[in-house]
Amino acid sequence: MTAMAQPASPLSIGSLMQLSLSLIAIVALILAIGWVLKRFKLNAPRGSVDSEVLDQLSLGPRERVVLVRIGEAQVLVGVGASGIVALTPLATPITLKAASRAPAFADRLRDIMKRGGTP
């Protein structure tokens, strides 16, 4: 009679080493894919909406008010640590001069806040 070879124990050092190396390889692969996506900006959403940030005014270390153009409309949004809040859509668009964009926006915002109503 010939003796049959015993299968390796699932808890042997060799199988635990193989499992550990496989897990390390998978984690390294996930980190490498994340780095590539971040490096080449492949994860950025691509929308068909014509939008841009026109101007912004800092209110504190983490808070600011941003004037955003979406299509033909302009919206005033607040950006803070808790997220983004739409403050108000503007009925009449603000035209900003190229040389003095920040003061014009700041003055317009100050006027709107003094009135206490909608623009």
N, C-alpha and C positions, 0 to 999 in steps of 0.2 A: 504494500500500500504506500502510496505517496502522500506526504503531508501537504495539506493545503495551506497557502499563505494566509496569514491573519490580516484582515484589513486594518489600516491605520486608525487609531482612536480619534474621534472628532475633537477631543480635547488635548491632542498631542501638541508639543511645542511647534512642530512644523506647520500644522494647520492653523494654530493661533497666529503664527508669524505671517502666514499667507493672508489671513483675514485682516490683520492689522495693516499690512502693506497695501492691500486692496482698498481699504477705507481711506488711508492717507492719499492714495492716488486719486480717488474720487473727489475728495475734498480739494486737493490741489487743482484738479481739472475744473471744478466749479469756480474756484477763486481766479483761475486763469481766464475763464470765459467772462467773468464779471469785469476783470481788468481790461480785456479787449473791448468789451461793449462800452465801458466808460472812456477808454482811450480814444476810440474812433467814433464815439457818440452814436452808436448804432441803436441804442435803446430810446433815443429821443422820439417822442410822438410826432408824427408828421401830419399836420392838419391842412385842410384846404381853405381855412378861414384866413382872410387878409387882416392881420392884426399886428400891432406894434405898441411898444411902450413909448409914449410921447414925452413924458417928463415925470419926475418924482420929487417929493419933498420929504426930508427926514424929520420925524417928529420926536425921535428918541433913539436910544441905542439899537432897538429892535423893531421900532414902529416907523412906518412911512405911509404916505399917501401917494398913490400912483395914478397918473392919467393915462388911460389905455384907449387906443383907437381900434375898434372892431368894425370892419367894413367902413361905412360912412358915419357910424355913431361913435361917440366918445363916452366912456364910463369912468367915474372916479371910484377907485377901490382903495381900501385900507389893508395894509400888509403888516402883520405882527407875528409874535411868537405863536399865537393860537391859530393862525391861518390867514386866509384872504377873505375879506368881507366887502361885498359890493355896496358902496355908500350911496351913490346916486348916478343915474344916467343923465347926461347933460342935454338939455333941450336945444341949446345953441352951442355949436362946437367952438372950442377955444382955438384961435389961430396963434401959434407961437412963432416968434421971430427967431431966426437961426442964431443970432449973436447973443440975445438975452432971453433964453428960454426959461431958465429957472426963476428969475424975478417976476416975469409975466405970469407964470403959473402960480407962484406964491402969492402975488397980489390978487389974482383972481380968486384963489382959494380963500384968502383972508376976507375978501368982500362977500363971498358966499356964506362964510361962517358968521360974519357980523349980521347979515340979514336974517339968518336963522331959518330961512325957507329954502325952497327948491330953486335952482337957477332958471 
